[in-house]
Amino acid sequence: MARGRFLWDSDTQTFRPSHEVISKRFKAQPVKRSDLPTPMVIGCMDEVRSPINGRYYNDKAGYYRHVERAGCAIVGYDKNWQDHIKPRYDERVHEADIVADVKKSIEQVNTHGGAIPDAA
């Protein structure tokens, strides 16, 4: 009789070498890995404005330290949490400001006969 480690194979109803049985069981299990190429990183957060001093914080640990140093505590869920998020850059708003500034400059140059007025 051969020596080694054997496991019961329920498909063939015999004892088989353990590496064969384990390999067969492993292949029969569904794949539990994600399709993502990298692991998901949890812990990032949008910048939050502190109601204590008005500064923006982009990590939980820094924000919690700040709140604790101020002698305050974070209690419960803030229903208006989105009011504290720093607004994102909006290209359309800045483009409208630039267009308005250029129009105003052209108007000033035209009203002063091509001379640049003093910025006083």
C-alpha positions in Angstrom: 0.0 0.0 0.0 1.3 3.5 -0.9 2.2 5.9 1.8 1.0 9.5 1.9 -2.1 11.5 2.8 -5.4 10.6 1.3 -8.8 12.1 1.4 -12.2 10.8 0.6 -13.4 11.7 -2.9 -17.2 11.7 -2.8 -17.5 11.7 -6.6 -15.5 8.5 -7.1 -16.4 7.1 -3.7 -12.7 6.2 -3.1 -9.7 7.5 -1.2 -7.6 9.7 -3.5 -4.3 11.6 -2.9 -5.1 14.7 -0.9 -3.6 17.1 -3.4 -5.9 15.8 -6.1 -9.0 16.1 -3.9 -8.1 19.6 -2.6 -7.4 20.8 -6.2 -10.8 19.4 -7.4 -12.6 21.1 -4.5 -10.9 24.4 -5.1 -11.8 24.4 -8.8 -15.4 23.6 -8.0 -15.8 26.7 -5.7 -16.9 30.0 -7.2 -14.3 32.7 -7.7 -14.6 35.3 -4.8 -12.1 37.8 -6.2 -13.1 41.2 -7.5 -12.8 42.1 -11.1 -11.1 45.4 -10.1 -7.4 45.6 -11.0 -6.5 47.0 -7.6 -8.0 46.8 -4.1 -10.6 49.4 -3.1 -9.3 52.2 -0.9 -11.7 53.3 1.8 -11.0 56.3 4.0 -10.9 59.2 1.6 -13.5 61.9 2.0 -14.5 65.1 0.4 -13.2 68.3 2.0 -15.4 69.3 4.9 -15.6 72.9 6.3 -15.3 73.0 10.1 -18.0 75.1 11.7 -15.6 75.9 14.5 -12.9 77.8 12.6 -14.0 77.7 8.9 -11.0 75.7 7.7 -11.4 72.7 5.3 -10.3 69.2 6.3 -9.9 66.3 3.8 -9.2 63.5 6.3 -11.2 62.1 9.1 -8.4 61.9 11.6 -7.4 65.5 11.2 -11.0 66.7 11.4 -11.7 64.6 14.5 -8.4 65.8 16.2 -9.5 69.4 15.5 -12.9 68.9 16.9 -11.5 67.2 20.0 -8.9 70.0 20.6 -11.7 72.6 20.4 -13.5 70.8 23.2 -16.4 69.6 21.0 -17.7 66.2 20.1 -19.2 64.7 17.0 -22.6 63.3 17.9 -25.0 61.6 15.6 -25.6 62.1 11.9 -25.6 65.6 10.4 -28.6 65.9 8.0 -27.0 68.9 6.4 -23.6 67.4 5.9 -23.5 68.5 2.2 -23.6 72.2 3.3 -20.1 71.8 4.8 -18.5 70.4 1.6 -16.2 72.7 -0.3 -17.8 73.5 -3.7 -16.1 72.0 -6.8 -14.6 74.2 -9.5 -17.3 75.1 -12.1 -15.8 76.0 -15.5 -19.0 77.7 -16.7 -19.2 80.1 -13.8 -15.6 81.2 -14.3 -16.0 81.4 -18.1 -19.1 83.7 -17.6 -17.0 85.9 -15.2 -14.2 86.2 -17.8 -16.6 87.1 -20.6 -18.2 89.8 -18.4 -14.8 91.2 -17.5 -13.6 91.4 -21.1 -16.9 93.1 -22.2 -16.5 95.6 -19.4 -12.9 96.3 -20.4 -13.8 96.8 -24.1 -16.6 99.1 -23.1 -14.2 101.2 -20.9 -11.6 101.5 -23.7 -14.3 102.5 -26.2 -15.8 105.2 -23.9 -12.4 106.7 -23.1 -11.3 107.0 -26.8 -8.8 104.2 -26.7 -7.0 105.5 -23.6 -6.7 103.2 -20.6 -8.3 104.9 -17.6 -6.4 105.2 -14.3 -7.0 102.4 -11.8 -7.6 104.7 -8.9 
